[in-house]
């Protein structure tokens, strides 16, 4: 009974948070991701599911990859604004190469750095055969590199930071169980509970699949605004370190560590692993659905649901 009242209290508090957040919607709207990028990401998730289903059914991985890429191209052509994903990456790489040449680096090295950026961009944003967790890490590293260069950082140093960020993220976050693995476990729990309650197996399977996709949406795509704040904090720390006479390479490494710790402390939102966290997860899904029902944009609804989940879970040990 006490637990029920506590959950109801948390639920009401979450709704209050959402109402207050809507008051500042004009500010938040200016920080939304670019819509074409979101559209491509949705197509990419669908194409990756098609690729994994194809391989799981015994298909040739090469053929499955070609089919998934064709499906991705069709989806983006029909639903997303031009230019195509790979073309965006190629354009970014070309701009970097020109910037690199203007900075006085050798042409061959500029070509290598541009090719590296284009490869990381394509793998992080356009390739349905890359695991979601690795894509997420590569996207972070890509943003970190572009922000570093835009802030006037040395291109070689920025490239080294991006490589380190990608490698560390993949090593620390993409080993089993990954975020997606834990969401798959949660989806299985939802399915099993539904069947145990007498539900139709086919409908329960669909509920479990929906719970999995909602879980990955809420937990496995970190809040970009939060990441931007962490990146800003890291850049300021690096600048202070260099101004104070610190070795630039060490200052850059310190910045990478500050960025990583900030992400872990403030932006990561791991999926549920216990009974209390599972209840919080279900309530977060309900909150998301309520917000969508009243017309909230999906990205904003997901942010509010993540905030609610984080606050709810923080009370589980209390």
MARSE-261029 format. One record per atom (N, C-alpha, C, O, CB): residue in three letters; y negated, z, x negated. Coordinates in steps of 0.02 Angstrom, whole numbers, plus 50000, padded with zeros to 5 digits. Each point is the difference from the previous one (the first is absolute). Glycine has a CB too. Example, Ala and Ser with C-alpha at 12.3 -4.5 7.8 and 13.67 -1.06 7.14 Angstrom:
2
ALA502845039049340ALA499415000050045ALA499405000049955ALA500015003349948ALA500585002950147SER498884990249923SER499415000349958SER499455003750039SER499455000849975SER500874988449966
//
This chain:
318
UNK500605000049958UNK499405000050042UNK499375000049957UNK499524996350011UNK501115009850079UNK499404998249858UNK499435000449954UNK499904993449964UNK499444997749990UNK500765014649995UNK500384984649995UNK499974993649965UNK499684994750045UNK499594996049978UNK501425007049954UNK499194997150132UNK499734995150048UNK499245000850006UNK499644995050001UNK501455005150062UNK498675006249943UNK499285001150005UNK499644997749937UNK499454997250003UNK500755012650073UNK500134991449866UNK499694997949936UNK499924992549997UNK499484997449980UNK501025012649964UNK500034986450078UNK499974992749998UNK499464997550048UNK499634995349984UNK501605004149987UNK498735003750089UNK499494997950047UNK499305001149972UNK499554996050010UNK501225006750084UNK499155003049870UNK499345001449969UNK499834994849948UNK499434997649997UNK500755014650023UNK500324986149939UNK499894994949948UNK499824993350032UNK499554996449977UNK501255009549947UNK499564992450131UNK499884993750036UNK499294999650026UNK499664995049991UNK501555004750040UNK498575005850001UNK499314999950026UNK499504999449944UNK499504996450005UNK500865010550092UNK499784996649847UNK499554999749943UNK499964993049972UNK499464997749980UNK500795014049994UNK500334984850025UNK500014993249974UNK499584995450044UNK499634995849974UNK501505006249978UNK498924998750114UNK499604995950044UNK499265001349991UNK499594995450003UNK501355004650079UNK498895006449906UNK499305001649988UNK499754996649937UNK499444997649997UNK500715013550061UNK500284988849889UNK499824996749938UNK499864992650012UNK499534997149973UNK501165011249962UNK499754988650107UNK499924992950015UNK499344998650036UNK499654995249984UNK501595003650021UNK498605005450044UNK499384999150038UNK499405000449953UNK499544996050005UNK501005008950099UNK499475000049851UNK499455000749953UNK499974993949953UNK499464997649982UNK500645015050023UNK500494984949977UNK500004994349955UNK499714993850033UNK499654996149968UNK501365008649975UNK499124994550122UNK499734994250035UNK499245000050001UNK499684994750003UNK501345005050067UNK498685006349929UNK499275000349999UNK499724996549939UNK499474996950002UNK500575014050061UNK500344989749881UNK499784996649938UNK500324993349990UNK500054997749943UNK499775013350008UNK500394985850103UNK500374993649994UNK499584994649966UNK500284995749966UNK500365007450136UNK498714997149908UNK499584994849970UNK500035000049925UNK499994994849968UNK499265006050129UNK500805005349874UNK500055000549927UNK500694997849977UNK500074996249952UNK499105013250047UNK501344992950037UNK500694998349981UNK500134992650005UNK500374997249960UNK500005014150077UNK499334985550013UNK500124992850010UNK499804996049940UNK500314994849985UNK499525006750137UNK499655000749843UNK499764996349941UNK500505000349943UNK499964996149953UNK498885006350081UNK501645002349971UNK500485000949945UNK500684997250017UNK500485001149963UNK498905009050002UNK500694986150091UNK500654997250018UNK500214994749949UNK499574996849970UNK500195005550153UNK500894997049868UNK500264994749956UNK499814993250028UNK499854999350059UNK501115008049906UNK499034987749992UNK499864993350023UNK500574997750045UNK500595000849983UNK498734996649912UNK500504999750163UNK500494998750053UNK500534994949978UNK500595000650018UNK498535002050067UNK500684992549876UNK500494995149977UNK500525003349957UNK500604998550005UNK498534992549999UNK500665013549952UNK500485003649958UNK500495004150041UNK500595000249983UNK498555000249928UNK500625002850142UNK500455003950043UNK500504995450034UNK500595001750005UNK498515006750014UNK500674985850003UNK500444995350034UNK500554997649953UNK500584999750019UNK498474996750054UNK500765001949866UNK500504997849951UNK500505005549986UNK500604998749993UNK498554993749955UNK500615013850049UNK500455005649987UNK500515000750057UNK500595001349987UNK498505004649947UNK500694993350128UNK500475000450056UNK500524994549996UNK500595001250012UNK498515003950059UNK500684988949913UNK500484994449992UNK500495001449943UNK500594998450004UNK498554993650040UNK500605011149903UNK500425001549942UNK500545005050019UNK500574999349977UNK498464998449947UNK500815007450116UNK500505004950021UNK500564996650041UNK500595001449990UNK498525007650010UNK500694986550045UNK500494996450040UNK500454995749956UNK500615000050008UNK498594999950089UNK500494996549855UNK500394995749956UNK500475004049956UNK500564997849987UNK498504994150013UNK500725014049978UNK500445004249958UNK500605002350041UNK500565000149975UNK498465003749956UNK500874998250132UNK500565001950043UNK500494994350008UNK500605001049999UNK498655007150062UNK500494985849948UNK500434994150006UNK500414998949937UNK500594998450003UNK498584996450076UNK500515006149863UNK500344999149936UNK500575005149993UNK500564998249982UNK498384997449966UNK500925010850066UNK500515005249992UNK500574999050050UNK500585001049983UNK498535007049976UNK500734990050103UNK500524998850049UNK500444994249978UNK500615000250008UNK498645004150083UNK500454990549881UNK500374994149977UNK500485002049944UNK500594998050002UNK498444994650030UNK500745011249919UNK500425002149944UNK500555004750025UNK500584999549979UNK498454999349942UNK500795005850124UNK500495004850027UNK500554996550038UNK500575002450003UNK498535006150004UNK500744985750023UNK500504996150037UNK500424995549955UNK500404996050024UNK498845004350074UNK500675000349836UNK500404996249953UNK499694993549977UNK500334995949968UNK500635009150085UNK498404993949963UNK499674993849979UNK499864999749926UNK499955005249967UNK499564994250146UNK500424994649860UNK499824999049930UNK499285002549991UNK499554997750035UNK501234992249953UNK499105014949965UNK499325002749991UNK499474994649988UNK499435000650023UNK501105009649931UNK499664984550010UNK499524994649986UNK499814996450065UNK499414998750012UNK501074999949872UNK500034999950157UNK499874996750064UNK499615004750046UNK499544997850034UNK501514995349953UNK499145013350014UNK499665004950042UNK499265000649980UNK499575000550043UNK501515005849972UNK498794993749919UNK499325000549976UNK499594993950021UNK499435000750022UNK500965006149880UNK499914987350093UNK499654993850020UNK499855000250075UNK499464997950022UNK501114995749885UNK499915008850132UNK499905000350073UNK499455005050017UNK499584998750043UNK501624998349975UNK498815008849948UNK499495005150012UNK499314997549982UNK499515001350036UNK501345007649943UNK499104987649965UNK499344997349979UNK499764994750049UNK499404999650014UNK500895002749865UNK500174993750147UNK499804995050049UNK499765003450064UNK499514997850030UNK501324994049921UNK499525013650069UNK499795003750058UNK499325003349990UNK499595000150046UNK501605001949982UNK498695000649912UNK499355003049984UNK499454994750004UNK499475001350028UNK501105007349898UNK499564985550046UNK499504994750002UNK499844997950071UNK499424998950017UNK500994997149872UNK500115003550153UNK499894998250070UNK499595005350037UNK499544998450037UNK501544995249961UNK499115012749991UNK499655005550033UNK499265000349981UNK499575000650043UNK501515005849959UNK498784993049933UNK499305000449978UNK499614993950023UNK499415000550017UNK500955006249884UNK499974987450100UNK499654994050022UNK499835000450074UNK499474997550021UNK501144995949891UNK499835009650128UNK499895000350072UNK499555005750022UNK499644999550049UNK501484995449964UNK498895010649949UNK499675006150024UNK499435002549956UNK499595004050024UNK501484998950027UNK498894994949888UNK499515003049953UNK499474994949979UNK500124994050001UNK500775014049958UNK498544994650022UNK499454995749979UNK500144997249930UNK500305003449959UNK498905003350111UNK500584987149916UNK500064997249932UNK499525003749954UNK499545003350024UNK500794985350021UNK499765011049888UNK500524996149966UNK500675003649999UNK500055005950017UNK499074988949914UNK501415001650048UNK500675002849996UNK500015005649948UNK499585000449956UNK500924988650078UNK500015015349973UNK500055005949957UNK500014998149926UNK499615002649960UNK501005003450132UNK499854989449890UNK500054998049929UNK499354996949975UNK499815000849942UNK501424997350074UNK498434998250029UNK499364996949980UNK499485005449985UNK499604999349954UNK500674990650116UNK499735015549970UNK499535005549986UNK500135002849931UNK499535001349962UNK500415001550160UNK500704998249861UNK500175002749934UNK499794995349944UNK499745002149949UNK501225004150103UNK499164987349959UNK499804995149949UNK499254999949990UNK499764999449944UNK501244993750086UNK498625007550025UNK499275000249995UNK499775006149960UNK499544999649959UNK500374994350151UNK500405011849903UNK499825006149964UNK500154999349926UNK499615002149957UNK500615004850146UNK500354990149882UNK500194999049930UNK499514995349965UNK499825001249942UNK501395000750089UNK498584992850003UNK499534995349970UNK499335003449986UNK499694998849947UNK500874991750114UNK499215013749985UNK499375003649989UNK500065004749940UNK499545000649960UNK500204998650162UNK500845004249873UNK500115004549944UNK499984996249934UNK499705002249951UNK500985005450122UNK499654986549926UNK500024996149938UNK499294998149978UNK499845000449941UNK501304995250090UNK498445002250016UNK499314998349983UNK499625006149974UNK499614999549953UNK500414991550134UNK500095014649945UNK499675006249978UNK500235002049931UNK499605002349958UNK500315001550161UNK500734995349868UNK500295001749936UNK499704995649945UNK499835002449946UNK501245001250111UNK498884989949956UNK499714995449951UNK499275001749986UNK499764999749943UNK501024991350095UNK498865010950016UNK499295001849992UNK499925006349958UNK499495001049968UNK500274993850142UNK500765009449890UNK499985006249961UNK500184998949927UNK499965004649959UNK500335001750144UNK499904987449880UNK500134998349930UNK500715000749978UNK500144999649940UNK498735003850040UNK501614997750066UNK500705000649980UNK500284993049986UNK499754995150028UNK500385015550040UNK500394988949890UNK500304993449985UNK500274996750063UNK500275003450043UNK500035000749842UNK499644989350121UNK500234996450060UNK500735001350017UNK500185000950058UNK498984990549916UNK501275008749974UNK500725001150013UNK500115006950031UNK500415000750046UNK499884991849859UNK499355012550070UNK500085006750027UNK499745000450071UNK500285003550042UNK499635001349842UNK499554991750130UNK499725000050068UNK500494996850049UNK500075002350057UNK498774997149895UNK501504995350025UNK500504996850043UNK500585004850015UNK500255000250056UNK499444988549896UNK500515015149996UNK500555004850010UNK499805005450049UNK500405001850044UNK499994995949839UNK499005005050110UNK499785005350045UNK499934997450071UNK500165003650048UNK499245002049856UNK500364988250103UNK499934997250067UNK500694998950032UNK500095001350059UNK498834993149906UNK501565003249995UNK500674999050026UNK500325006750020UNK500355000450050UNK499784989349877UNK499745015550034UNK500265006750016UNK499715002550065UNK500375002650042UNK499764999949836UNK499224996750131UNK499685002150063UNK500294996150059UNK500155002950053UNK498805000149884UNK501124990450054UNK500254996050056UNK500715002050019UNK500175000450059UNK499104990149904UNK501155010849987UNK500695002050013UNK500025006750037UNK500375000950048UNK500014992949849UNK499225011050079UNK499985006650033UNK499734999450071UNK500255003450046UNK499595002249842UNK499664990250121UNK499714999050067UNK500514997050048UNK500075002250056UNK498804996449891UNK501484996250029UNK500504996750043UNK500575004750018UNK500205000450058UNK499514988549890UNK500545014850002UNK500545004650014UNK499785005750046UNK500385002450042UNK500114994849846UNK498895005050104UNK499765005650040UNK499794998050070UNK500005004250045UNK499635000949851UNK500194988650114UNK499714998050065UNK500384994350035UNK499944999450061UNK498985004249894UNK501464992450009UNK500244993750030UNK500754999049998UNK500254995550034UNK498684999949934UNK501455008449994UNK500714998649989UNK500445004550043UNK500035006049988UNK499704990449895UNK500625000750167UNK500405004250045UNK500645002649969UNK500345004250030UNK499204989250062UNK500655004349847UNK500615002449968UNK499885006449960UNK500485003349979UNK499934985050016UNK498965013549993UNK499845006149963UNK500055006050047UNK499764999850056UNK499484993849865UNK501085011750056UNK500095006050042UNK499325002750021UNK499524999949960UNK501565002849981UNK498864999850121UNK499355002650025UNK499705005349954UNK499394999949988UNK501004997850126UNK500025006849859UNK499725005249957UNK499694996949937UNK499465002049980UNK501405006150064UNK499494987149926UNK499724996849940UNK499384996050016UNK499524999949961UNK501634999549990UNK498854997250108UNK499394996450020UNK499425004850006UNK499444998449979UNK501254993250082UNK499435014249967UNK499465004950008UNK499735002149932UNK499395000449991UNK501145003750116UNK499914997149845UNK499785002049932UNK499624994349967UNK499495001349966UNK501505006450024UNK499244986250018UNK499664994349969UNK499324998850032UNK499524998149965UNK501594996750009UNK498845006350091UNK499344999350033UNK499515005249974UNK499424998549987UNK501144996950116UNK499685010849888UNK499565005249972UNK499764998049931UNK499415000549984UNK501215008350082UNK499854989049893UNK499824998149931UNK499514994250001UNK499534999849959UNK501595004150000UNK498984991350086UNK499554994350005UNK499295002350019UNK499514997749971UNK501474994950063UNK498985011950016UNK499345002550019UNK499685004049944UNK499404999449988UNK500975001150131UNK500045003449846UNK499745004049944UNK499704995449947UNK499475001549973UNK501385007550051UNK499504985549961UNK499764995349949UNK499344996950022UNK499534999849961UNK501654997950004UNK498794999850097UNK499404996650023UNK499415004850003UNK499444998149983UNK501274994050083UNK499415014149955UNK499455005050002UNK499765001549930UNK499405000849988UNK501085004150117UNK499994995649848UNK499825001549930UNK499564994449972UNK499505001449968UNK501585005150017UNK499134987350026UNK499614994349975UNK499324999650035UNK499504998649967UNK501574995250008UNK498925007350090UNK499374999650038UNK499515005449977UNK499394999150005UNK501234996350093UNK499645010249877UNK499575005349975UNK499754998749929UNK499655004149971UNK500975003950103UNK499574986249898UNK499784998349932UNK500475002149945UNK499824999849941UNK499045001250101UNK501765001049976UNK500485002149950UNK500254994349957UNK499984994150020UNK500355014950056UNK499904992749864UNK500294995049955UNK500634997050032UNK500425003850025UNK499125002349873UNK500524987350103UNK500554996850036UNK500685002049972UNK500465001250039UNK498794989249985UNK500815010149910UNK500645002049970UNK500175007250021UNK500585001550016UNK499224990749887UNK499715012250095UNK500115007050019UNK500205000450074UNK500455003750019UNK498735000249893UNK500474992450130UNK500155000050072UNK500704997450013UNK500365002750042UNK498424995649983UNK501424996549938UNK500674997250008UNK500535005149979UNK500525000650033UNK499034987949947UNK500315015249966UNK500485005149977UNK500065005550052UNK500555002550013UNK499174994949867UNK499725004650149UNK500015005250052UNK500414997750060UNK500395003950028UNK498495000249934UNK501034989650058UNK500374997450058UNK500754999849986UNK500405001850043UNK498594991349988UNK501205004849908UNK500714999949983UNK500305007050002UNK500545001050028UNK499264988949900UNK499845014950044UNK500245006949999UNK500055002750071UNK500495003450017UNK499004998349869UNK500014996850155UNK500015002550069UNK500594997250039UNK500335003750037UNK498424997349959UNK501384992549995UNK500564996950036UNK500675002949977UNK500435001750040UNK498894987849973UNK500765011049921UNK500635002549972UNK500125007250021UNK500565001850020UNK499324990549883UNK499605011950094UNK500085007150018UNK500165000850074UNK500435003950019UNK498774999349890UNK500454992950133UNK500115000450072UNK500714998050018UNK500335003450040UNK498464994249979UNK501454996949952UNK500674997650016UNK500525004949975UNK500495001450035UNK499124986749959UNK500295014749946UNK500485004849972UNK500035006450040UNK500535002950009UNK499274992249879UNK499625007250137UNK499965006550033UNK500144999650075UNK500255004850029UNK498944998649884UNK500644991050119UNK500024999750073UNK500514995150029UNK500135000250060UNK498695003049937UNK501464992549962UNK500444994850028UNK500735001049983UNK500414995550011UNK498634996849982UNK501135013549980UNK500715001649991UNK500255003550063UNK499635003850031UNK500224997249842UNK500774997850146UNK500265003150061UNK499945007649999UNK500095003049947UNK500704987350065UNK499075013050046UNK499814996550061UNK499274998150000UNK499575004249988UNK501315002150073UNK498974987449954UNK499314997750004UNK499705002250067UNK500355002750042UNK499914987549882UNK499105008450084UNK499675001550063UNK500364996450057UNK500125002950053UNK498774998649887UNK501294992150048UNK500354996250052UNK500695002950015UNK500225000050057UNK499154989849907UNK500975012749982UNK500665003050011UNK499955006150047UNK500405000850045UNK499964995249841UNK499125008250101UNK499935006050042UNK499804998250071UNK500215003450047UNK499465003149851UNK499944988250110UNK499834997850068UNK500624997250035UNK500085000850060UNK498744996749903UNK501624999249999UNK500634997650029UNK500425005850025UNK500314999650053UNK499664990449870UNK500045015550038UNK500365006050022UNK499715002750065UNK500375002050045UNK499905000749835UNK499074997450124UNK499675002550061UNK500174995450059UNK500145002550055UNK498925002549877UNK500934988550058UNK500184995450053UNK500715001050025UNK500144999550059UNK499064992449892UNK501255009650001UNK500705001450018UNK500055006350042UNK500405000350047UNK499984994049849UNK499225010850087UNK500005006350039UNK499774998650072UNK500305002650047UNK499475004049848UNK499704989550112UNK499754998350067UNK500534996450040UNK500115001450059UNK498714997949897UNK501524995950012UNK500544996350034UNK500565004650021UNK500234999850057UNK499484990049877UNK500525014550020UNK500575004450015UNK499835004950056UNK500415001250044UNK499964997749838UNK499025003950116UNK499805004750053UNK499974996550068UNK500195002950051UNK499155003649864UNK500434987350085UNK499964996150062UNK500704998850029UNK500105000950060UNK498844993549898UNK501545003750000UNK500684998850023UNK500335006550023UNK500355000150051UNK499744990249870UNK499785015150041UNK500295006550018UNK499755002350068UNK500345003850035UNK499754999149843UNK499304995050141UNK499715001950064UNK500234995450057UNK499785000750057UNK499235003949882UNK501454990750045UNK500274995750052UNK499664993250005UNK500124996450048UNK500185013850012UNK499274988149892UNK499644993750003UNK500444994049985UNK500535000749969UNK498465005449998UNK500794988050056UNK500364993849986UNK499974998549925UNK499455000049971UNK500284995650145UNK500855003249851UNK500004999049927UNK499524994649977UNK499675000849948UNK501505002950052UNK498794990750037UNK499564994549979UNK499275002250003UNK499604998749955UNK501234992950086UNK498995011950014UNK499315002450006UNK499855005449948UNK499455000249973UNK500584997250150UNK500465006849863UNK499905005349950UNK499924997049930UNK499605002449960UNK501085005550111UNK499704986849915UNK499924996649936UNK499304997249993UNK499705000449947UNK501534996850052UNK498514999950055UNK499324997349999UNK499495005649990UNK499514999149964UNK500864991550111UNK499765015249957UNK499555005749990UNK500015002349927UNK499485001549971UNK500715002150148UNK500404996649852UNK500055002049930UNK499654995149954UNK499675002049952UNK501415003450074UNK498994988049989UNK499664994949960UNK499245000750006UNK499634999549951UNK501354992750064UNK498785009050047UNK499285000950010UNK499755006249964UNK499454999949971UNK500644994450141UNK500315011149889UNK499805006249965UNK499964998749925UNK499555002649966UNK500995004450124UNK499934989149883UNK499984998349929UNK499364996249982UNK499665001849952UNK501604997850047UNK498594995250040UNK499404996049984UNK499365004250009UNK499544999349960UNK501084990350076UNK499355014650015UNK499425004250009UNK499935005049942UNK499455001249975UNK500654997650150UNK500475004049853UNK500005004749944UNK499744996749937UNK499595002949964UNK501395003150087UNK499264987949934UNK499764996649939UNK499264998350006UNK499635000249950UNK501504995150031UNK498645003250080UNK499294998550011UNK499575006149986UNK499464999649972UNK500854991750113UNK499955014649937UNK499615006149993UNK500035002949930UNK499535003249977UNK500674999150143UNK500374996749845UNK500115003549937UNK500034995649938UNK499855002349945UNK500735006050121UNK499634985549941UNK500144995949941UNK499464995049983UNK500094995949955UNK501105005550072UNK498244998950007UNK499424995949984UNK499405004749992UNK499635001150049UNK500834988750014UNK499435013049878UNK499495005149991UNK499314997850023UNK499834994149998UNK500835010149907UNK498945000650116UNK499324998850024UNK499574997349944UNK499895003449950UNK500245005850135UNK499634984649923UNK499624996849946UNK499345003549987UNK499765000049943UNK500764989250088UNK499185013950020UNK499375003649989UNK500135005949955UNK499605001549955UNK499974994950158UNK500995007149898UNK500185005649957UNK500114997649929UNK499775003349953UNK500755002650145UNK499834988649894UNK500114997349932UNK499344998249966UNK499925001249940UNK501204994450097UNK498425001650001UNK499364998149971UNK499635006249974UNK499694999749947UNK500244990450131UNK500115015449959UNK499685006149978UNK500325002649935UNK499655002249955UNK500075000650164UNK500944996849878UNK500355002249939UNK499814995649941UNK499905002449944UNK501055002050126UNK499004989149942UNK499814995349946UNK499295001649976UNK499874999849940UNK500894991350108UNK498795010350000UNK499315001749981UNK499985006449958UNK499645000349951UNK499954994250154UNK500805010549915UNK500035006349962UNK500264998749929UNK499735002749952UNK500475003750155UNK500324989449888UNK500284998649934UNK499494996349956UNK499945001449940UNK501214998150110UNK498494995649979UNK499514996249961UNK499455004649975UNK499784999349942UNK500474990550126UNK499525014849974UNK499475004649979UNK500245004449942UNK499635001349953UNK499904998750163UNK501095002249889UNK500285004349946UNK500044996149935UNK499855002749947UNK500805003950138UNK499574987149918UNK500044995949940UNK499314999049969UNK499915000549940UNK501124993750107UNK498485004349996UNK499314998949975UNK499745006249966UNK499704999649946UNK500104992250145UNK500315014149940UNK499765006349969UNK500355001249933UNK499695002349952UNK500085002550162UNK500874993749884UNK500395001049939UNK499724995749943UNK499925002449944UNK501105000350125UNK498854990949945UNK499754995449949UNK499305001949978UNK499845000049940UNK500874990950107UNK498865010850001UNK499315002249984UNK500015006249957UNK499585000949956UNK500014994150152UNK500915009349904UNK500065006249961UNK500294999049931UNK500115004949964UNK500005001050142UNK500034987849875UNK500254998649933UNK500764999549995UNK500274999749945UNK498745006050013UNK501334994350099UNK500734999549998UNK500254993249980UNK499644995050006UNK500395013650082UNK500584991249886UNK500314993649982UNK500114995950063UNK500305002450048UNK500275002849851UNK499194988550104UNK500054996050061UNK500704999350027UNK500115000550060UNK498924993349900UNK501475005149995UNK500684999350024UNK500255006450033UNK500334999850052UNK499894991949857UNK499635013950059UNK500225006450030UNK499635001450065UNK500305002650048UNK499945001949838UNK499134993650117UNK499625000950062UNK500304995850056UNK500055002350057UNK498915000149876UNK501244991550050UNK500304995750050UNK500675002950024UNK500144999950060UNK499304990149888UNK500965012650006UNK500645003150020UNK499885006050044UNK500375001250048UNK500154994849846UNK498965007850090UNK499835005850041UNK499814997750070UNK500195003250050UNK499425003249849UNK500024988050106UNK499814997350065UNK500604998150042UNK500025001250060UNK498924994849890UNK501565000850017UNK500614998250036UNK500355006150028UNK500235000050057UNK499904990049868UNK499905015350035UNK500335006250022UNK499635003350057UNK500305002550047UNK500144999149838UNK498894998550110UNK499605002950054UNK500114996150065UNK500075002950054UNK499065001149863UNK500874989450077UNK500124995850059UNK500685001450031UNK500075000550061UNK499194990649890UNK501265009550006UNK500685001250025UNK500045006750035UNK500305000550054UNK500164992549853UNK499255012250062UNK500045006750030UNK499605000350065UNK500215003350048UNK499925001749838UNK499314991750116UNK499594999950061UNK500394996750057UNK499995002550056UNK498954997049875UNK501394994950054UNK500414996750051UNK500545004650027UNK500115000650060UNK499664988449885UNK500575014450008UNK500555004450020UNK499755005850042UNK500335002150048UNK500294994849848UNK498805005850086UNK499745005950035UNK499664998450066UNK500035004050047UNK499845001449843UNK499814988850114UNK499564998850058UNK500204993950043UNK499804999750058UNK499315005449876UNK501274990250038UNK500134993950037UNK500724999050021UNK500144996750050UNK498924998449888UNK501415007850024UNK500704998950017UNK500185004050061UNK499775005650010UNK500504992349870UNK500154999350161UNK500185002950064UNK500754999150010UNK500204995750040UNK498645002050009UNK501595006249916UNK500714998650001UNK500305000750070UNK499795004150039UNK500274999849844UNK500454991950132UNK500335000450065UNK500355006750009UNK500095003749952UNK500054983950047UNK500075013950064UNK500295006650015UNK500685001049967UNK500394995349993UNK499005004650114UNK500745006349872UNK500655001749969UNK500305006350031UNK500565001949980UNK499064992749915UNK500055008750152UNK500275006050031UNK499864999950075UNK499644995750025UNK500215010749868UNK500444998650143UNK499945000250073UNK499275000450022UNK499794996350045UNK501335009149960UNK498494999049963UNK499305000850020UNK499614993649986UNK499614997750042UNK500455014649934UNK500054984749964UNK499654993849983UNK500204994450047UNK499594995650016UNK500375008049864UNK500674996450143UNK500214994850047UNK499645000750067UNK499824995150031UNK501305004649912UNK498775006750078UNK499615001050062UNK499294997549991UNK499714996950044UNK501015013149985UNK498994991549912UNK499324997649986UNK499984992350001UNK499524997150025UNK500265013249906UNK500744986650042UNK500034992749998UNK500014997250071UNK499644995250015UNK500985005349875UNK499805002450153UNK500044997650069UNK499325000750036UNK499804995650037UNK501435007449967UNK498445002649984UNK499345001050031UNK499494995149973UNK499574997550037UNK500705014649979UNK499784986449919UNK499544995049970UNK500114993250032UNK499524996350012UNK500485010149879UNK500634991950122UNK500144993650033UNK499714999950071UNK499724994950021UNK501335003949911UNK499015006850104UNK499725000550067UNK499244999149997UNK499704996650042UNK501245011049994UNK498744995649915UNK499284999549993UNK499794992849986UNK499524997550029UNK500445014349928UNK500424984949999UNK499864992949985UNK500034995950064UNK499554996050014UNK500925005449869UNK500064999650156UNK500084996150062UNK499435001350049UNK499754995450032UNK501495005049952UNK498545006050021UNK499455001850045UNK499364996449979UNK499624997550042UNK500925013749980UNK499334988749913UNK499394996849975UNK500014992550012UNK499504997050020UNK500405012049893UNK500684987950074UNK500074992850013UNK499894998650074UNK499684995050018UNK501125003849885UNK499465005650141UNK499954999050072UNK499285000150024UNK499834996750049UNK501295008549964UNK498444998649953UNK499305000350021UNK499564995249961UNK499395000250004UNK500795011750026UNK500144983649931UNK499624994649968UNK499805001049928UNK499604996149974UNK500015001750136UNK500645007449857UNK499835001049929UNK500324994649957UNK500574998050014UNK499345014650005UNK499754984949929UNK500304995149955UNK500615003249966UNK499995005949984UNK498884988649996UNK501665001650008UNK500615002749970UNK499895003749934UNK500305005249987UNK500304985650068UNK498955006449902UNK499895003249935UNK499695006950008UNK500195004749965UNK499674984049983UNK499665011850099UNK499685006550011UNK500495004950032UNK500005005949983UNK498884988450029UNK501525003350035UNK500505004350032UNK500495002649949UNK500205005950002UNK499684987650105UNK500325002249846UNK500475002249947UNK499685005349956UNK500335004849981UNK500214983950021UNK498825010549981UNK499675005049958UNK499975006850035UNK500135005249970UNK499194985749976UNK500515008950119UNK499965006350038UNK500695003250005UNK500065006249997UNK498954989350068UNK501505000549944UNK500685002750006UNK500225003049933UNK500335005249999UNK499954986450090UNK499535005149855UNK500185002749934UNK499655006749989UNK500305004749974UNK499864983649981UNK499215012150065UNK499625006349992UNK500335005550041UNK500095005649976UNK498854987950005UNK501245004950081UNK500335004950043UNK500655002449968UNK500145006049997UNK499344988850105UNK500935000449874UNK500655001749970UNK499915004649940UNK500365004949992UNK500104984150048UNK499055009449918UNK499895004049939UNK499825007250019UNK500255004749970UNK499384985049967UNK499935011150113UNK499795006750021UNK500575003750034UNK500095006049990UNK498744989950023UNK501565000550027UNK500565003150035UNK500515002549949UNK500235005750006UNK499594986750093UNK500375003449853UNK500505001949951UNK499765006049957UNK500405004249979UNK500024983850018UNK498925012349991UNK499745005549959UNK500135006850033UNK499985005149966UNK499144987249990UNK501025007850110UNK500145006250035UNK500745001550006UNK500195005250026UNK498764993150035UNK501474997149916UNK500725000950008UNK500275006049960UNK500475003350022UNK499624984449997UNK499615013649924UNK500245005549958UNK499675006650016UNK500175005249973UNK500054986649939UNK499295007950136UNK499635006050016UNK500355004350051UNK499745005350019UNK499234988649953
//
